[in-house]
Amino acid sequence: MVPQLIFGLPTHGFFVALGVAVAAVVFVAECRRRGALGEESLVAVTGALVGGAIGMRLSSLAETLDPYESWLFGARSVLGGLLGAYLGVLVAKRLIGYRERTGDLFAPAVALGMAVGRIGCHLTEAPGRPTGLPWGVHAPGTVPECPGCASGSAVHPSFLYEVAFHLAAFCWLRWAREKITAPGELFTLYVGAYAVFRFLVEFTRANDTVWLDLTRPQWFLIPGLMLVAVRWSIGYRRGAYDSILGRKVAT
């Protein structure tokens, strides 16, 4: 039985807060490593936190227009939070006239913070759709909006899939940060990879489908995936990924 409170905080909220704390530590360490720790980077973090909080709430309007329900559901919208955080950083940097790219500073921090935060989701939310795979998990029948939980069926541990993805992404980012030197490209690769992964993992999630057997997050992601494809192709043509693809630069 998952405890309702951990150190006085709801279980989900505890892991979200822990994820933010972990991300902050990683962000500061990365700023120091790159010699970018200063007032500008702290302003960018503030913009990310404020924008992320607003994005989480506003994104829930896709499900309900009721302000009370929106507040409850919005706090769990990761995609809305990430988009809001990105826009928040852009606004904050524009306000102080800071033009340097900061995405590469955020990428490892976001990856590890997401891995921690998703543990809370796994412990408190509907894990996924029914599955016959050997690693399926059993959730209490009282978990809301969980197909198969009430009947005792094994379901996909979809949030653990995300934990594994983000941990792997964090390790890869630490390896690739010395190889990919073009500003912003490390962040582009991570965000694009997560968009692709999230679209695919939605097929195992317990989210309701709305049209053509796709969920709301998948429809939200489709325009982003198109932009990712364009952005990756531009980076590829510019040779930004040559060091990790083993391509030799023409002389």
C-alpha positions in Angstrom: 0.0 0.0 0.0 1.5 3.3 -1.0 1.5 5.8 1.9 -0.7 8.8 1.4 1.8 11.2 2.9 5.6 11.2 2.9 7.2 13.7 5.3 3.8 15.5 5.4 3.5 15.8 1.6 1.2 13.8 -0.7 3.2 11.0 -2.3 2.9 12.4 -5.8 3.8 15.9 -4.6 6.7 14.7 -2.6 8.4 13.1 -5.6 7.6 16.1 -7.8 9.3 18.3 -5.2 12.2 15.9 -5.0 12.5 15.9 -8.7 12.7 19.7 -8.8 15.3 19.7 -6.1 17.4 17.1 -8.0 17.1 19.0 -11.2 18.2 22.2 -9.5 21.3 20.5 -8.1 22.2 19.1 -11.6 21.5 22.5 -13.2 23.8 24.4 -10.9 26.5 21.7 -11.3 26.2 22.0 -15.1 26.4 25.8 -15.0 29.5 25.6 -12.9 31.1 23.1 -15.3 30.4 25.4 -18.3 31.3 28.5 -16.4 27.7 29.9 -16.9 26.6 30.2 -13.3 25.4 33.8 -12.8 22.4 36.0 -12.4 21.3 35.3 -16.0 21.1 31.6 -15.4 19.2 32.1 -12.2 16.7 34.3 -14.0 16.3 31.5 -16.6 15.5 29.0 -13.8 12.9 31.3 -12.3 11.3 31.7 -15.7 11.2 27.9 -16.1 9.6 27.3 -12.7 7.0 30.0 -13.2 6.2 29.0 -16.8 6.1 25.3 -15.9 3.6 25.9 -13.1 1.4 28.0 -15.4 1.7 25.5 -18.3 0.7 22.6 -16.1 -2.5 24.3 -15.1 -3.5 25.8 -18.4 -2.9 22.5 -20.3 -5.6 20.9 -18.3 -8.2 23.1 -20.1 -8.1 20.4 -22.9 -9.9 18.1 -20.4 -12.1 20.5 -18.5 -13.0 24.2 -18.4 -13.9 24.1 -14.8 -11.3 26.1 -12.8 -11.3 23.8 -9.8 -11.0 20.6 -12.0 -8.4 22.4 -14.1 -6.2 23.1 -11.1 -6.4 19.5 -10.0 -5.7 17.9 -13.4 -3.2 20.6 -14.5 -0.7 19.8 -11.8 -0.2 16.4 -13.4 0.3 17.6 -17.0 4.0 17.0 -17.8 3.8 18.1 -21.4 2.1 21.3 -20.6 4.6 21.9 -17.8 7.6 21.4 -20.2 6.1 23.7 -22.8 5.3 26.3 -20.2 8.9 26.1 -18.8 10.4 26.5 -22.2 8.3 29.6 -22.9 9.0 30.9 -19.4 12.7 30.7 -20.1 12.3 32.6 -23.3 10.3 35.4 -21.7 12.6 35.7 -18.7 15.7 35.9 -21.0 13.9 38.5 -23.2 13.1 40.6 -20.2 16.7 40.9 -19.1 18.1 41.0 -22.6 20.0 37.8 -22.3 20.7 36.2 -25.7 22.8 33.1 -24.9 21.3 29.7 -25.3 20.5 27.9 -22.1 18.8 24.7 -23.3 22.0 22.6 -23.0 22.2 23.6 -19.3 18.7 22.4 -18.7 18.7 19.1 -20.6 20.6 16.9 -18.0 18.7 18.5 -15.1 15.3 18.0 -16.7 16.1 14.3 -17.6 17.1 13.4 -14.0 14.3 15.4 -12.5 11.7 13.8 -14.7 13.0 10.3 -13.7 12.5 11.1 -10.0 9.1 12.8 -10.5 7.7 9.9 -12.5 8.2 7.6 -9.6 5.5 9.5 -7.8 3.3 9.0 -10.8 3.9 5.3 -10.8 2.9 5.0 -7.1 -0.2 7.1 -7.3 -1.7 7.1 -10.8 -3.2 4.5 -13.2 -0.1 2.6 -14.5 -1.2 1.7 -17.9 -3.3 -0.5 -20.1 -3.7 -4.3 -19.6 -0.8 -6.4 -20.8 0.2 -10.1 -21.0 3.9 -9.2 -20.9 5.9 -10.8 -18.0 6.8 -7.4 -16.4 3.1 -6.3 -16.1 2.2 -4.9 -12.7 -0.9 -5.2 -10.6 -2.5 -2.0 -9.2 -5.2 -1.7 -6.6 -8.7 -1.8 -7.9 -9.4 1.5 -6.3 -7.0 3.4 -8.7 -9.3 5.6 -10.8 -9.3 5.4 -14.6 -7.4 2.2 -14.7 -8.7 -0.3 -17.2 -8.0 -3.8 -15.8 -7.1 -2.8 -12.3 -10.5 -3.6 -10.8 -10.5 -7.0 -12.4 -6.9 -7.7 -11.2 -5.4 -7.8 -14.7 -1.7 -7.0 -15.1 -1.1 -3.6 -16.7 1.9 -1.8 -18.3 4.1 0.0 -15.8 4.1 2.9 -18.2 5.6 5.4 -15.8 8.5 3.0 -15.1 9.1 3.0 -18.9 9.5 6.8 -18.6 11.8 6.5 -15.6 14.0 4.2 -17.6 14.0 6.5 -20.6 15.0 9.6 -18.6 17.7 7.8 -16.7 19.1 6.5 -19.9 18.8 10.0 -21.4 20.6 11.6 -18.5 23.5 9.2 -18.9 23.6 9.8 -22.6 23.6 13.5 -22.2 26.5 13.4 -19.9 28.4 11.4 -22.5 27.4 13.5 -25.5 27.9 16.9 -23.9 31.6 16.8 -24.7 30.9 15.7 -28.3 28.1 18.0 -29.4 29.4 21.5 -29.1 26.9 23.5 -31.3 24.8 25.5 -28.8 21.3 24.2 -28.3 21.7 20.9 -30.2 22.0 18.8 -27.1 18.7 20.1 -25.8 17.1 19.7 -29.2 18.1 16.0 -29.3 16.8 15.3 -25.8 13.5 17.1 -26.2 12.9 15.5 -29.7 13.8 12.0 -28.4 11.4 12.5 -25.5 8.6 13.6 -27.8 9.0 10.5 -29.9 9.2 8.3 -26.9 6.2 9.9 -25.2 4.1 9.5 -28.4 4.9 5.8 -28.5 4.6 5.1 -24.7 1.1 6.6 -24.9 0.0 3.4 -26.5 0.6 1.7 -23.1 -0.8 4.4 -20.9 -4.3 4.4 -19.4 -5.3 7.7 -21.0 -8.6 7.8 -23.0 -8.4 8.0 -26.7 -10.3 10.8 -28.3 -10.0 10.3 -32.1 -8.4 7.7 -34.4 -7.4 5.7 -31.3 -5.0 8.4 -30.3 -4.9 10.2 -26.9 -4.9 13.9 -26.2 -1.2 13.9 -25.4 -0.6 12.2 -28.8 -2.6 14.8 -30.7 -0.7 17.5 -28.7 2.6 16.0 -29.7 1.9 15.5 -33.5 2.7 19.2 -34.4 5.8 19.0 -32.2 7.0 15.9 -33.9 6.8 17.6 -37.2 8.9 20.4 -35.9 11.4 17.9 -34.4 11.8 16.3 -37.8 12.6 19.6 -39.4 14.9 20.7 -36.6 16.8 17.4 -36.6 17.2 17.6 -40.4 18.7 21.1 -40.1 21.1 20.0 -37.5 22.1 17.0 -39.5 22.8 19.0 -42.6 24.9 21.5 -40.6 27.0 18.6 -39.3 26.0 19.3 -35.6 25.7 15.5 -35.0 28.7 14.3 -36.9 30.7 13.5 -33.8 28.1 11.1 -32.5 27.1 9.6 -35.9 30.7 8.9 -36.9 30.6 11.1 -39.9 33.8 12.5 -41.2 33.9 16.2 -41.9 34.8 16.8 -45.6 38.1 18.7 -46.1 
